[in-house]
Every structure is written in structure tokens, then in C-alpha cells.
Amino acid sequence: MVSVAIMGHGVVGSGVAEILLTHKQKLYAGLGEEIYIKKILDLREFPDSPVADRFTKDFEEIVNDLEIRVVVEVMGGIHPAYEFVKRCLKAGKSVVTSNKELVADHGAELLAIAKEENVNFMFEASVGGGIPIIRPMNQCLVANNVNEVAGILNGTTNFILTKMIDDGMQFADALKLAQDLGFAERDPSADIHGHDACRKICILASLAYGRHIYPDSVHTEGITGITLSDVKLAKGFGYVIKLIGRVKKLEGGKIDILTAPMLVPFKSQLSNIDYEFNGIMVRGDCTGDVVFYGKGAGKLPTASAVVADVVDCCKHLKARRFLFWADGDGSNIISYKDSVSAMYLRLSGDDAEAKAQKAFGDITVANGDGEIAVLTGEMAYGEFENKCAALRADGVQVMSTIRIGDI
């Protein structure tokens, strides 16, 4: 029997407990031992829980219990999760987490402690919820040089954009619907401003390229500026708009990483991933494009990924799983101003088309309601910003600018 503890009994934590209890025989068959929930940490009372007698409000009961070998952290946030996880690892306990914020901010340090203590720190559920992505990248694709990772990493924004694309809903109305249906938090700022997707692409980039990428080193844009006009004009060009987290390997060991709305071509495998679903494309030099698709959040999908890590930790109590990256200082990341892509602009004003052609050269143009939309060729983003500034100085209103994703 392997004793485990769960820190947090919210949506995901209660799902982890439910799976460990209801799938006991299935897990026993795969592991050869029973996984026993010895403690659950939460400040609230759960008298109706089938394990009500195992709840505690005192973290010390977990960290000081020598029988507890694996600890699940599903509290969320940085504090006190960081302090608790660090102490558990130093106490010789393996830790499983779904906490993307924790991994994005402290992953390198916690992996180093796990290595030093010969225990495991695992976080499959931190990126894609129920979508397997950490383990496939770390094991199944290990023979590949990963040239690029790009994904729809946030279900809230994908739901909002899908409602705008398919139903012609305004952004604010689509956000309200997402909140009503439980796909968006009451405070959706981390989702709609791109921070959630940024944390996830940082984790994938750290895994792919071996050095920790901190979110504050990554240029991040959200979807609050996307309008129905942009959605309709993009469709006319053969694109859909998605919030994309993307990292690309460049020559010389540098990487180009950002999170931003992008025009995704209809032919892309990511273009048809809609509503609350996520999709992650890994571009390997041997495999080509491999796409992982599924629900990126939710009680049981996320809990399923957490439990898979728990089982893995239980199988490797005396041997570390090789999951590691070194710390990083951002020196391997190019400036977003040097990032190269084709661009979409929505413009208005006298002679806007002629002035855009003068600024950008060969362009593709579509007419909107008193506006025009322009697709440019590829250029560095800093150069693009300078050309937009020149257009504004020449009396052209630049209403929207969106990158075009080659994904």
C-alpha cells in the first residue's frame, strides 16, 4: 500500500479523490499496490465525504508523516503552494501538481530539489488538463529535435472566439456566456489577457529546450481587442482567429516565444479546434507535426492526468523519472520586436489602401464596412510597428493588428 496526501479539495482535488476511490481496482491492477488517501488538506469541512475522517487543516500532519510518500498539490496559486511543495520534496516525498502558475514560476528550482532528494516532481495536468502532453514530449518524442510548439492552450478564450466566429456574438456577450456556463472565472483577466496561455507555453518551452522560461520574459497579448469585424475579415481571407502560445527554435540556439492572437489558416489542424477544447501541435524534425487534442480543463479530465502522475510516482518510489530542465535567465529568447511573421491590419481613412501599399509593398486587400483589411508579407515585428507609426502619421487609422500564424 502506498499512502498519499491531497492538498486542496476544490474542483480538481475532489476529482482526484473521487478517481482514487472509485477506480481503486483499476489502479491496483496497474500498480500492484493499493493507493491509500491518508490525508486531505483543506480549511473547509466536508462531513459528507466518504473520507471525511482523513481531512486536516494542518500541513505539518502531512509533511511530518513518514508513511505519506506522494503528495498531490491542487490548491492553485503560488502561496502557500510553493512553500508546501518545497518542504514536501525536501522531506523526501514525491509531489504531483496541476498548478501551472507554480511550475511556470518555480519549476526549475523544484525540479532541482527533486533531483537532489531522489524524488519526483510531476505536472502533467499543468498544461493541457486531461490532454497528455508533458509525458509524450518527455518520452515518446525524445528522439526528435523539437523545432516548434504551438497551441490553443486556454479553453475560455477559445470558447469566446468560437462564439464570435460561429454565432457572430460580440466579445462581451461571449465572455458573459462563458462565465454563465462555467468556462470562465468571475475574474477572467488571466484568461482573456493571455497570462494563462503564457504560463503553459513557458512550461512546454522549458521542457522542449532544457532551460527555464519565465512568463515575465515572454511577450503576451490577449483577445480583448478582437472585434467581429476582424473575425469576419479574417474568414474572408481563409483564416480563423485563435489565441496561440507558440515557441520556435531558431538558428544559433535562440528561441522565438510569444502568446498572442493569430490568424490560423483553414488548412491548419488547429483551425477546427473549437469551444472549450485545447489543441497542441509539436513539430519534430523526425515526426513532423503531431497534434494533441482534448479538454484542457474540467474536474475529471484534469484529475485523470493528476492520478496518472500519482501512479507513475508510486511505481518509481526508489527511482527518479527523468523530467528535468535547468534554470534560465532569458538570454536565449529573442526580442518580440525581432520575431518575424506576416501581419493582418484593419485600416480606415482616405487612401488607406494606397498608403498601406506604399508602406508594406505587396499586400492582399479586402474591403469591409468603411474599412479595409490588409495582409502583409513577413517582416520583423519592430519593422512592422515602425510602418504602422508612419501610417498613423499619414492620417490612416490602424484599428487592429494581428499576427498570421504559420501553423
Beta strands, then each sheet from edge to edge (+ up, - down):
strand 1: 2-7
strand 2: 35-41
strand 3: 55-56
strand 4: 68-73
strand 5: 94-97
strand 6: 121-122
strand 7: 146-152
strand 8: 219-220
strand 9: 239-249
strand 10: 255-265
strand 11: 277-284
strand 12: 288-295
strand 13: 340-348
strand 14: 364-367
strand 15: 372-375
strand 16: 379-380
strand 17: 397-404
sheet 1: 3+ 2+ 1+ 4+ 5+ 6+
sheet 2: 8+ 10+ 9- 7+ 11- 12+
sheet 3: 8+ 10+ 17+ 13- 15+ 14-
sheet 4: 8+ 10+ 17+ 13- 16+
end
